[in-house]
Amino acid sequence: MDVAAYMTELGQQARAASREVARSSTAVRNQALLATAAALDAARSELATANSKDLERGRENGLDSAMLDRLELTSQRIDAMIEGLRQVAALPDPVGVITDMTYRPSGIQVGKMRVPLGVIGIIYESRPNVTVEAASLCLKS
């Protein structure tokens, strides 16, 4: 499969998944965030092993020290990822909130409702903790 076909397929799968998430309840999304936090905590040793390999490959490929530092997953960074997931789960659900409700002279009500955005693409490098942070915010909102 070529890159274009792969990206098209991946995009279609992401779109289908985003529709499922958009229909899910606040409780389901919060449970997913908390389950992810628990899974990260349970997988600490596997994460450390995989991250060591990533760091070694980075050194072999000549990554500078700043990039390697961003790539490194320390125990403290894993703790922060877990805590971040729990904090996002504790936030109020923004979906469905209506703001700026006004009445027009005709009597009609006009307001803004927060709705799920759908598929979001994020481009970054060498920051595994950003994956969790970005995904948690996308899932919540």
Order of alpha helices (4+ residues) and beta strands (2+ residues): alpha-alpha-alpha-alpha-alpha-beta-beta-alpha
